[in-house]
Structures are given as structure tokens and as C-alpha cells.
Amino acid sequence: GENVEQHPSTLSVQEGDSAVIKCTYSDSASNYFPWYKQELGKRPQLIIDIRSNVGEKKDQRIAVTLNKTAKHFSLHITETQPEDSAVYFCAEGGTGTASKLTFGTGTRLQVTL
Amino acid sequence: DADVTQTPRNRITKTGKRIMLECSQTKGHDRMYWYRQDPGLGLRLIYYSFDVKDINKGEISDGYSVSRQAQAKFSLSLESAIPNQTALYFCATSKEIGEQYFGPGTRLTVT
């Protein structure tokens, strides 16, 4: 079945530094890779996603890169700010009528002043 | 985001009791999901439904059942609650394979 490994489980960076979270997946049929942010006590919300026909996507300070050959994808946050502190989840999914998402175990990012 | 709502938001129940968690959405999405969140384990899929007549087991369906009463409503039941079902439960919806919109969550405690 599908499996997504996410690392690290916790990450502490100083404000202004960059943060990188990595995920690996096992299903070669996967072609959709979203990232969700969950602030304390809140629901997960999509922050960026990428499909397998592109290798990188950027949205202001966040970017996602995908290496389909190696089956891994990464979230990059530049110029981190205190409001970036949250738990981040990667996920993977495929197409077709049976498609659904499998989530990673999450990374708790702490941005310190 | 009031488009996806869950009731109750918090519930404490005793071992062996039957409990139902309800989810409603006004986004008009066909796909609905129930997840369970435990510290360090991420979001694990319990059941999902791609339309009113479609119900599928997720990775941790044992001890749970669901009902899709309408396009907008998807309920999760614990027939006989046990303490290790204590968790945060999220409902979510999506149009197709793409962004999932989560409800606010239900915090369930089984004593």
C-alpha cells in the first residue's frame, strides 16, 4: 500500500532562516503532492501543491520540489517568520476513481526570535 | 471556514458506548473523508466516500462505521467505543483529487 515518510519530525529555526521538510513515497503511480499547515488548535489547510508534470512550484516564500525518479518531494520555506510556526504535513495521491491522499506523520516547525 | 462543519466539537464518553460524529458541507463536493489524528501519527484515513452510493474503507476502519446520508452529510460511528479511540477526528471534503477542505475537528475522549 501507499506509504509516506516525512522528516524531520521537529525542526527549530531562527527567524529569517530557511526551513526544509522532506517526504518520500513508495507508490510510483502517485502524481499529486500537497502540503498542509496546521496551526495549534486549528484544522489543516492546504498551503501549496504540485502535480507530477512539474518539478518545482513557488508561491512567495514557500516552494515545493519534486523528484519523481527518487520518489521524494520537499517543502522549502524561506525568510521564516514566527507565524510559520505550525505542524506541516505532506501527502501523496494518485489519479483515478480510487484516488485518495496518504499523509505523512507531520513536522513541527518552531521559528524562534 | 464554515463550509465544513462537525458536531459535536468535543465529546467525552465511556467505554462501550455508541457514539456518532457528524459532518456537513456546503461546498457541493462529492468526496468526503474521515480522518483520525494522533500525536506523532499524522492524519490517518478511516473511511471515504466519493458519492452517496460509494463507501470505502481507509487504513484504520476497524471499530468504525460510516453513513453517507446525502451529498452534504457524512457520519462516523463508533459502535462500542474503547479508550484507544481517544483522538481528534477530522472530516474533509474535496471536489476530485485535489485540495481537501477540513472541518474544525471533534475531540473525542473515551474513558
Interface residues (C-beta under 8 A of the other chain):
Chain A: G1 Q6 S9 Y32 P34 R43 P44 Q45 L46 D49 F89 G93 G94 T95 T97 A98 S99 K100 L101 T102 F103 G104 T105 G106
Chain B: D1 Y33 Y35 G40 L41 G42 L43 R44 L45 Y48 F50 N56 G58 E59 F90 E96 I97 G98 E99 Q100 F102 G103 P104 G105
